[in-house]
Amino acid sequence: MNDNPRARKLADRIKVIVATMLDNRVKDPRLGFVTITDVRVSGDLQHATLFYTVLGTDEEREGTGAALVSATGMLRREVGRQTGVRLTPTLEFIADAVPENARVIEDLLTEARGRDAELEQAKAGAAYAGEADPYRKPREEEPEDGSAPSEDDLGREQA
C-alpha cells in the first residue's frame, strides 16, 4: 500500500463504509457471509481495490462476487457521499487468497511434522557409521621412554 497518510485514512474509511453497507443496505440474495479484509487506495486517490473473503462453497463465492459487482455503483455513491472527496475512487473487488494460502501452508506444516516424526523414529535405532566424535583432537606427545614428561623436559621445549 501507499505510504501516503491521506490514502491510508481514505482506505480505512472506505473499508468501514463498504462493510457497513454490505451488512445493512445490500439485500442481494447471492451475497454470502462476506468480510472485507483489506482496502488499498492508489496514490492519486482515484482507484480503490477492496479484498474480500467469503465463507462457504465455491458457488457461494462466485455468487458473492457477482453480487459485489452489481452493487458497486451503489457502494461507490455511498463512499463518495460519506467521504466528501472531490473525485470518488472507483471500486474494484478482488477475492482475497489468504484463506486458501493459509490452508496450503497448514497442509505443508502437517506433512513436515510427519516427516520429522519418521526421521526421529529412524534416528532412534541408528548408529554412527564411523566414530561417535569424528573431529580431530590435538595429539599429546609422550616421551620416548613411556614415562610422563618431567618439568625439565617442559622447560626445554619452551626455550
N, C-alpha and C positions, 0 to 999 in steps of 0.2 A: 504494500500500500504506500501511498504517497506520504511524505513527511510534512506536508502542508497541514498546519493545525486546523485551518478552516475546513479543509476536505475531510479531516478526521471527525470533526464535530458534525458536519453535514452527514457523513456516513452513519454515525451513531444515531442521529435524529431520524434518518430515513429508515434505519433498522427498526426503531421503535414505532414509527408511523405505520410502516407496512405490516409489521407483526400485529399491531392493534387492529388495523383494517381487516386483515385476514381472519382475525378472531371474531370481530364484531359485525362487519358490514358485508363481507363477501359471502353470498349464500349459494355458491355453486355446489351442486351435489357431488361433483367429481373431486372437489377439494378434500384431500385426506388430512391426516394428522401431520401438518407441515410445521417446520421450525426454520426460521431464518437464522443461519449460523454466522454469516459474515456479510458485510457490505463494503465494497471498495468504490471510491469515487475518483475519477480522473482529476489531474491537477488543475484543469480549467473548469471543473465542476459541471461539465456538460454530460457526463455519462456515469451512471451508477450500475455496478454489477452486483446482484444480490445472489448469494449462495444459500441454498436451502436443502434440508433433508426431509424425507418423508418416511414415516413408519408404516410398513405394510408390504404388500406384494409388488411385483413389477408392474402389474396392471394398475394398481393404485398410484404408483409413482408416475406412470405415464399420464393417467387422468389428472393428477395434481399438476403436472407440468402444463397440460393443456388448459386447465382452469386458471393457472397463473398468467399464461399468455393472454387469455381472453379478458382477464381483469386488469391487465397492465395499464390501460387508458384511465380507468377509474382510480387506480392506485397512484398513477403519476399526477393526476389532477389534485388528489388529496395531498400528496407530497408538496406540490407547488403551493397549495393554499396554506399549509401549516408551516412551511419553512420560510416563505416570504423571499426566496431568492429571485433575482431578476429573470434568469432563464432556468426553468425547471429541467433537471437532468433526465435523460432517457433512462428507462429501467430495463435491465436485461436479467432474466432469471436463469441461473445455472445450477443444475443438481450437484450438490457437494459430494465428493467421492470419499470423504473422511470415514464414514462407517464401513464402506467396503474395504478401504485400505487397512483399517484397524482390524477387521476380520481376517484379512490375509496375514497381517503381522502376527496376530494371535495364533493362527494355524502354524506359521513358521516357528514361533516360540515353543509351541507344543511339540512339534517334530524335533526341535533341538533338544528339548528336555528328555525326550525318549531316547535320542542318540546318546546323550550324556549318561543316562542310566545304563544303556547297553555297554558303554565304554567302562563304566565303573564295575560292572559285573565281569567283564573281560579282564580288567586290571587286577581284580581280587586274586585270581589264581595265577597270575603271570610272575615269571622270574626274570631276572636280568640276563641278558644274552652274554655279557662279559662280567666284569667285576661290578660290585654294587657301587663303588666310587671310582669312576673312570679317570679322574683328574690326576695328573702327575703331582707328586709332592717332592719337595727338595730332598736330595739324598743326604743322609747323615754319614759323614766319613768316620770310619773306625780305624784305630791304629793297626799296623800290620801284625802285631803280636796278639791281637784279640782282646787286650785289656782296655779299660776306659782311658781316654786321654788325660794326661796329667796337666797341672797348671803350667808347667814349663812348656809343654807342647803347645798349649793355647797361646802363651806369650810369644813364642817363636812365630806362629802363624800370623800374628798381627803385625809383627815388625817387618 
